[in-house]
């Protein structure tokens, strides 16, 4: 008893500057993760022109990014428990920085796809460790807010990339996006090395640290149905998001956008995503997160249908894309918040990682279907319209999750 009280006192007494420093470093890691994840979609219009290839030929590169991320997500829990989340974050940032650097010098689809798999492994391993560490090192009564805040880095990183892409590509070519995406994480590495807590510090501050939880632990204690539903929601939401974030810059050409203006679509999706995730915090305070996600999924369905069926000018189209980004990113961030609330600290890295892994399975499927439809000659508006199907299913899945959760007490960790 006295040991537990002493440990709790240490955690409380040191919950100031050092805690928030770790949270900020986790956020910056996720920010650069988002920058690199979206980079390939921003450059495809230019690369397709320079390499004299159809845009659909780049589908394997999109799938490679997500496939690598699945590997990273699935392995993150076990590796973090064995080697510490600090080491996982440092290693994963090194991997995706190196992968991005090598991507800048790729000369074929084959090489580009393999390099995106390598990069994706680093991108996937970074996110669960960063979110879990930030939640553990921040005030526990703020854990959902911290989850949403750190995960918002994905959206902000992608938005920053879209905002920079047009000018960088115009002045320095497509490879400059990957060079910047490599330089920034390399610059962050010293801060992570000196600023993130060591394993001994974690043991002093955290009573219930990760212990290498297995996937089986995610199914125990009445959590099996909600775990499966969470995985399904993540898969459907990510399938829609990555199909749009990767292909919208290419599809905007049919809406009158030039190749250098096409990244504005990713910027619109990203800015809308930031606004949506910021609204997710106060909305979740008044309504359950699950109810908010039902509403945002249905809103996304309506806006996707509008893009496909109505004629917008450039500004209006970007605004509607911003609304779609808001709805989709609420789902992306919301599933992480649900995982944080659903699982105890001992299995939280594994829980976040596996939910994100199923999301990234969707991120493989979504762009692949978009590329297939494009190669078959489908009209861009029809390709966009097809995205409403998984989002409608996602809304139904969250409704089912809300129904299953009624009357079930989940202890706050």
N, C-alpha and C positions, 0 to 999 in steps of 0.2 A: 504493500500500500504506500509506504513512504517513498519507495523508488518511483512509483507512478506519479505521485504528487510532485516529486522533485523534477521529473522529466517534464511534466505539464508546466511547471513554473519556468523551466528553462525556455520552453517553447513560447510562453507568454512574454517573458522578459526580453526575448530577442526578436520579437515579431515586427520590428520597425524597419529600419533602413535596409538591413541585410535581406529580409524577406522580400521587400519590394524590388530590390536590386535583382534578385533572382527572377521575379515575375517579369520585369522589363526585359531581361536577357532572353527569357523564354518567348516573349512577344516578338522580339527582333528576329529570333530564329524562325518563327512561324511566318513572319513578314517576308523574309527572304525565300522561304519555302514557297509561298504563294507567287512571288515574282518569278521564280524559276519554273514552277509548274505551268504557268500560262504562257511562257515565252515562246514555245513552239507554235502555238496557234497564231501568235502575232506575226510571225515571219513567213508562214506558209504561202500567202499570196505572192510575196516577192520571190521566194525560193522556187515556187512552181514556174514563175516566169523565167527566172535565170537558168533553171535546169531543164526548161522545155518539157515539163511534165504536167499532166493534169493534177488538179488539187487532190483528187481522190487517191492518187498514188501515195500521199503522205499519211494515209490512214494507219499503216503499221507504226509510224512514229508516235502518233497519239496513243495507240494501244500500248506501245512499249513503255511510255511514261507511266501509265496507270498500272500496267502489269508489274513493273518494278516497285511501284508504291505498295501494291498488294503484298509483295514479298516483305517489304520493310515493315508494314503494319503488322502482319502476322507474326513476324519474328521479334518485334519490339518488346513485348512483355517478357518473354523468356530471356532475351539478351539484357534487358534492363535489370532484371532480378539477379542475373549472374554477374554482370559487370558494372552496374549502377547506371542510373539515368543520366548522370553527368557525363560519363564516358560515351553513352549512346548518343547524346546530343552532339558532343564534340566530333565523334566519328562520323555521324550522319551528315553534319555540315561539311566536313572535309570531303565526303564522298560526292555530295551533290555539287560542291564547288568545283571539284576536279572533273566531274562529268560534264558540267556546263562549259568548262574551259575546252575540253576535247571536242565537244559538240560544235564549237565555233570553227573547227577545222575539218568538219565532216564533208565528204565529197560525193556521197552516194546515199540512197535511201537505206540500204542495208546497214552501212556503218552508222547512220543517224539513228536508226531504230535500236541497235544494240547499245549505243551510248545513252539513249533515253531510258532504256531499262536500267542501266547502271545508275543514272541520275535519279530515277524514280525510287530505287532502293533507299538512297539517302533521304529523299523527300518523305518517303513513307515512314521511315524509322524515327524521324525527327519529331513529328507531330504528337503522337501519343506520349512520348517521354516529356516533351515540353509542357503539354497541358497538365499531365499528372504532377510534374514537379512544381509547376506554378500553383496548382490548387493546394498541394501539401504545404508549400512555403508561404502562402498568403493566409489571411484570416479565414478560418473555417466557415464563419457565417457569411462569407462573401464568395464561396466557392463557385456558385453558378455564374455570378457576375464576372469572376476571374476567368472562368472557362470561356464565356462568350467574348470577353475582352481579348484574351490571348488568341482565340481562334479567329477573331476578326482580322488578325494579321494576315491570314490567307487572302482575304478579300482585298485588303489594302495593298498587299504586295502585288497582286494581279492588276489592280487599278493603276498603281505606280508604273508597272511595266507597260500597260497600254498607253498611258500618258506620255511615256518617254519614247515609245517604239517608233512613231512616225518620224520624229526629228532625227533619232539615231540612225534609222535605216536610210533616210534620205542623205545623210552626211557621210556615214561610215559603212553602210551595207548591213545585211541581215546578221552577220556574225557579231556585230557590236552588242546586240542584245545578250548574247551568251557570254561575251567577255565581261560585260557589266555584272551579269548574273553569277559570274565566277569571282570577280574581284571583291564584291561586297561581302560574301560569306567568308572569304579568306581574311578580310579585315576584321570580321567579327570574332574569329577564332581566338585571338589573345584574350579578348574580354570574357569569352566563355571559359577559357582555361583558368583565369584568375578570379572570375566572379561567381561561377556556379559552385554550390556547396559540394564538399567531398562526401564520401560515403559515411565517414565518421561523424561529420556534422549532421547528416540526415538522421543517423541513428540516435543522436542526442536530442534532436528536435522532434522526431516523429515516432510516436509509440508504436503505430501499426503500419510499418513500412511494407513495401511490396515483398512478397516471399516466393516469387515464381509461380503465381497462380496459374492453374491449367484452364483450358477451355471448359472443362467439366464444371469448374467452380462457377461459371457464368450461368449454369443451368440449375444450380442448387437453390434451396430455400424458396421455392415457388417462383423463381425468376425465368424458367425455361420459356414460357409462352411470350413473355415480354421481351426476352432476349431475341427470340426469332423474329418477332414483329419489328423490333428495333433494327435488326439486320436488313429486313425487307424494305423498311422505310429508307434506310441509308442507301441501299442499292438503287431504288427507284429515283430518289432525289438527285443522287450523284450522276446517274445515267443521263438525266435531263440536263443537269448543269454543265457537264463536260462536253456533251454533244453540242450545246450552244456556245460555250466559251471557246471551244476549239474551232468550230465551223462558222460561227457568225462572222468573223472577219472576212472569210472567203465568200459567204453568202451575200454579204452586203454589196458586193460588186454588182449583183443583179438589181439592187435598189439604188444604183447611181453613185456609189462610193468608189473612189479611186483606190488602188492598192495601198498608197501611203495614208489615206484617210480611213481605211478599213479598221485599223486598231481602235478607232473611236467607239466601235461597237463593244469591244472589251472594256473600254473605259466606262461606258454607260452602264454595262452590267455590273462593273465593280463599284462605281459610285452608288448605284442603287443598292448593291449588296451591303456597303458600309452603313447606309442610312437604315436599311432593314434590320441589320444586326444591332444597331444602336437602339432602335425602337423595341427590339426583342426583350431588352432588359426591363423597361417599365411595364410593357404589356404582360410579361411573365409574372410581374409582381401582383397584378390584379387578376389575371386569369392563369390557369395552368398552362405550362409550356406546351402540353399536348394540344390543347384547344387553340392556342395561337398558331401552331403548325398546321392544323386543319385549315384554318382561315387563310394562311399564307399560301398553302398548296392550291386551294380553290381559286384564290386571286391570280396565281400564276397560270392556271388553266385558262381563265378568262382572257388574260393579256396575250398569251400565246395564240389563242384563237383570233384575237383582234389583229395581231401582226400578220397572220396568214390571210385574213379575209378582207381587211380594210386597207385603203390607200392613205399613207401618211407622208407628209413631207419629211425632210431629213431630221429636223429638230424634233418633231413629234415622234418619229420612229425611235430616236435615241431616248426620249423620255419614257416611251413604253418599254423599251429594252431595260431601262433603269428599274422600272417596276417589276419586270421579270427577274432581274438580278436580286432585287430586295426579297422577293418570295423564295427564290431558290437558295439564297444564302442564309435566310432564316432557317431553312431546313438543314443545310449543311452544318451550321453552328448549333442548331437546336438538338441534332442527334448526339453531338458531343456532350451537351448539357444534360441530356437525358441519361447518357451513359455514366456521367459523373454522379448523378443522383441515384442511379439504380444500383451501382456496385460499391462495395466497401473498399477502403484504401488498399487492402491486401490484393485485390483483384482488379483495381481500377485501370492500371496500365494495360492489362490484357483486355479488359472490357472495352476501353476506348479504342485500342488497336484493332480488335476484331470487328467492331462496328464500322470503323473507318475502312477496314479491309474489304468488307462487303460493299461499302460505298465505292471503293475503287474498282471492284468487280463491275459495278454499274458504270464506272468511268471508262472501262474497257468496252463494254457492250454499247453504250450510247454513241460514242464517236464512230464505232465500227458500223452501226446501223446507218448513221448519217453518211458515212463514206460509201456504203453499199447503195443507198438511195441515190447519191450523187452520181456514182458510176453507172447506174441504170438510167440516168437521164431524167430523174424526177425534178420537178420545178422547185426552186428554192422555197417558195411559199408553202408547198406541200411538205417539204422536209421540216420546216419550222412547225407546221401544224401537227406532224406526227409526235411531237414532243408532249402534246397535251395528254396522251394516253398514260404514260408512266406517272405523270403528276396527279391525275385523277385517281389512279391506284394508290399513290402515296397518301392522299387524303383519306382514303378508305382504311388504309393500314393504321394510320394514327387514330382514327375513330375507334377501330378495334382495340388498339392499345389502351385508349382511355376507358373503354368498357371493361377490359380485363383488369385494369388497375383499381376499379371501384371496390371498396371494401377491403383492400389489401393494405396492410400497414407495412411501410418500408422504413426501417429505422434510419435516422439521419446520422451520417458518419462524420 
